[in-house]
């Protein structure tokens, strides 16, 4: 098991290094620069600004200098927010983004697992077709369409929920969390349905029924642990995807999270903020993938045996 964890960590190093390298050169290859939105300045002032942020160095020197600072945990200063570092901005927006992602994941788990399990109990019936059809709609409907639609219905027409902001009120969190978690709920519903169908047709399930156990005991005690294993394996990537995919939702609902900083950095060519956010989110994705594999191995004895070999 420890050999597997160490191997996965070693695999993560070149992946993250590749993300850093590709992002670094792509950002600088894009048209425009971090000071193009400023008022007209003299050549001397522009040269001083570029020297201040080491933009006057050759590209390869900028790259290795950035790597050196990054390995020390320093993501550099922000070009768009004078006097603020990328570390400060990330840790300012991360708690809000993480809270939004957590609520979205809870909603996705409750709705997705419930729909998937109910569909698997009576396959090829209306109890199966209806939730799976809704799940397909959830997969096909992007958040930039679902968000404004929920705002229109529940915020404007029915006037039940706030349409923007992220305060202490629970109402502020309902629409953004549903918007962000809808697609994940649809994927979880399909995964839980397929996993439950596979487990319910196993020999030991027929043996449990033959012993006279009630159906709810068979499902809850014997089927859920194996049937929801695909969902457990998906949770790590799902939460990482919710964190990294909240940009649109935060923009639609005016939430001051990490996503809004990232969008502003992209518009203003804030190189260090784009790089820092990308590296940070990439590291989270790798970490949650590893975590989900460890949990799946803990739940599945066969996987633990394979890791020990």
N, C-alpha and C positions, 0 to 999 in steps of 0.2 A: 504494500500500500504506500509506504513512504517512498519506495522507488518510483512508483507511478507519479506521486506528487512532485518529486524532484524532477522527473522527466518532463512533466508539463510546464514547470517553471522554466526549465531550460528552453523549451519550445517557445515560450512567451517572449524571450529576450529578442530573437531576430524579428519576430512579428512587430513588436513595439518599435524597434529600431527602423524597420521598413516604413512604418507609419510616420515616424518623425522625419525621415529622409524625404519621402514622397511629398508630405505636406509642406515641408520647408521650401522645396524648390517650386512646387506648384503655386504656392502663395505669392512668391516673388515673381513668377512668370505671368501672373495675372496683370491685366492693364491697370494703370494707376498706381498710386503710392500713398503712404500714410499721411503725407503733408499736402496732398493735392486739394483737400477741402479747406485748407487754411486761406486766410487773406493773402493777397499778393505780397511776397516778401522779396527782399534783395537776395542776390546770389550768395552774399556773405552769410546772411542769416540761415539760408537753406543749407549751406555747407556746414555751418555750426550745428544745426539740428541733426544732420546726417552723421556728423562726427560724434555727437552726443550719444546716438543710438547705434554706433558702429556700422551704419549703412554705407559708409565710404570705403569699407574694406572689400577686398575681393570676395566673391561669393563663397569660395571654399573656406576662407578664414572665418567668415560669418558663421558658416555651418559648424565648424569644429569649436568655435567659441561658444555657440549656443549649446552644443552637446556638453561641453565642459561645465557650463553654468547649470544645465539641467541635471547632471549627475550629482551636483551639490544641492539639488532641491530648489534652485532659483530659476524661475521661469521668465525672469526679466521684467522690465517696466512696461506699462501699457502706453502705447502711443496716443490713444484717444482720451485717456483719463490721466492728465498730468499729475505726478506725485503719487500715483497708485501703482502697485505692482500687480502682475497677473495672479500671483498667489493670493493677494488680498481679495481681488475680484472673484476668483473662483470660490474661495471659502465664504465669501459674502452671499453669493447666489446659490451655492450648493445645498444648504439646509432647506431652502424653499423648494428647489427642484427635487430633492430627495423626498420631502414630505408629499409633494404632488405625485411622485412616482409610487410611493408606498400606498397612498389611498387608491390610486389607479390599479395597482396590483391586487389589493384586497378585493376591490369590486370585480376585477377580472376573474379572480379565483372563485369567488362565491357564485357569480353568474355562470362562468364557464363550466366549473365542475358540476354544479347542479344540473345544468342543461345537458351536459354530456352523459352523466349517469342516468338521468331519466330517459334519455333517448336510447341508451344501450339496454335498458330493462325491457323495452318493447320495440325491437328493431322492425323496420319496414311497416310501421304504423304511423298514425297521425302524431303520436307522442314522440316519434323519431323524426318525422319529416319537418314538423313545424320549428323546433329549436334549431335543427341543422340548417334550415332555410334562412332563419334569422342570423345564424352564425355566418353563413355565406355572404349575406348582406353586410354584416359587420366587417368582414374581411375586405370587401370591395369598396366600402365607403371610407374615403380618407378623412383624417381629422380636420383638415381645413374646410371640408364640406359639412361634417357632422357638427363641429363646434358652432358655426354661425346658425345652423338649423336649430340646435338646442337653444341658443340665445333668442332666436326669433320666437320659438314656441313658448318656452318657460320664462323667458326674461321680458319679452315685449308683449306678446299676445296675452299670456296668462298672468304676467307680473307676479310670479311666485319666487323667483330666485335672482340674485344679483348677476349682472352680466360681465363684470370686470372686477379686478382687484384680488387681493389675497390678504384678508385681515384675520381677526380672531373669530369671526362668525363662521359657523359650520356651513351656512348657506353659500359662502364665497367659494367653498371647495367642491361643491357637488357637481356642477356642470363641467368644470375643467377635468375633474377626476373621471367622470363618465366618458368624456370625449377622448381622453388619453387611454383609458382602459378598455374601450369598446373593441378595438381590433384584437388586443391580447385576449380578451374574453372569448372571442370567436375562435381563435386558435386553440385555446385551452379546451373549449367545448368539443372540438373535433378530436383533439388528442385523448381526452378522457373517454369519449365514446369508443374510439378504436381500442384503447387499452382495456376498457371494461368488457367489450365484446370478446376480446381474446381471452380474458381471464374467465369469464362466465361460461365459456365452452370447454374449459379444462376438465380433466377427469376428477380432480379432487373437489371441484364444485358440484359435480353430479353425486359424488359420494356424500358430501355434506347435506345435500337435499334428500338423499336416500335415507339418511339417519333421522329424518323427520324434523330438521331444524326449520324454523320459520324463515321465510324468504328474506325479511329484513335483516335477520342475524347472518344469513349467508352472505348478503351483499355487504353489510357494514363490517363484519368481523373477518371475512375471508376474501372478499373480492376487492375491496377498496385499496388495500395496501399494494397489491400487484397491479390493479387496474389503473391507478393514478401514478404509477411509476414514470410513464412518459411525461406527465405533467411536472413531476419533480425535476426531471432532467431538463425541462424547458424553463424552469423558474429562473435560473441564473441568467441565461441569455435574455429572458423576457424582462427582468428588472433592469438589466443594463440597457436594453433597447428602450425601455420607458424613460430612463434618465437621459439617454442621448437623443431620444425622439420627441422630447417635450418642447422643442423650439417653436413649432407652429402653435401649439396650444398656449404656451406662455405669451406669444405675440397676440393671438386672438383675444385672450382674456386679460391682457395687460398685467401679467404676473411678473414681478421683479426677480426672476430666477436666473439661473446660469444660462438658459437658452436665450434670453433677451440680450445678455452681454455678448453672446456669441454672434447673434444676428447683427448687432451694432458693429462688432469687430469686423465682420465680413463686409459690410457696407463701407466702412471707413479704412479698410486695409490695415487694420491693427494687427501686424504680423505676429507679434508675441502673444497676443490674446488668442488669436486663431490657433496658433501652434500649441499653446499651453492647454487650452480647452480640449483640443483634439487628442493630445497625448494623455491627458487626464481621463477622458472618457474611454479611450482605447484601453488604458490600463484597467479601468473598472470592468469593461467587457471581458477581458481576459481573466480577471479575478473571479467574476461571477460564473463564468463558464467552468473554471476549475472547481469552484465551490459546489456547483450543481453536480459535477461528476463525482465528487467525494460523497455527497449525500446519496446519489443514486447507488454508488458502490456499497454504502452502509445499509441501504434498504434491500439490496439484491445480493444474496450470498454468492451467487454464481459469479458476479463481477468481482467480488472480493477474492474469490479463489483464482480467477484469471490474473489479478494483479499480484498475487503472491507467487505465481509461477515464474 
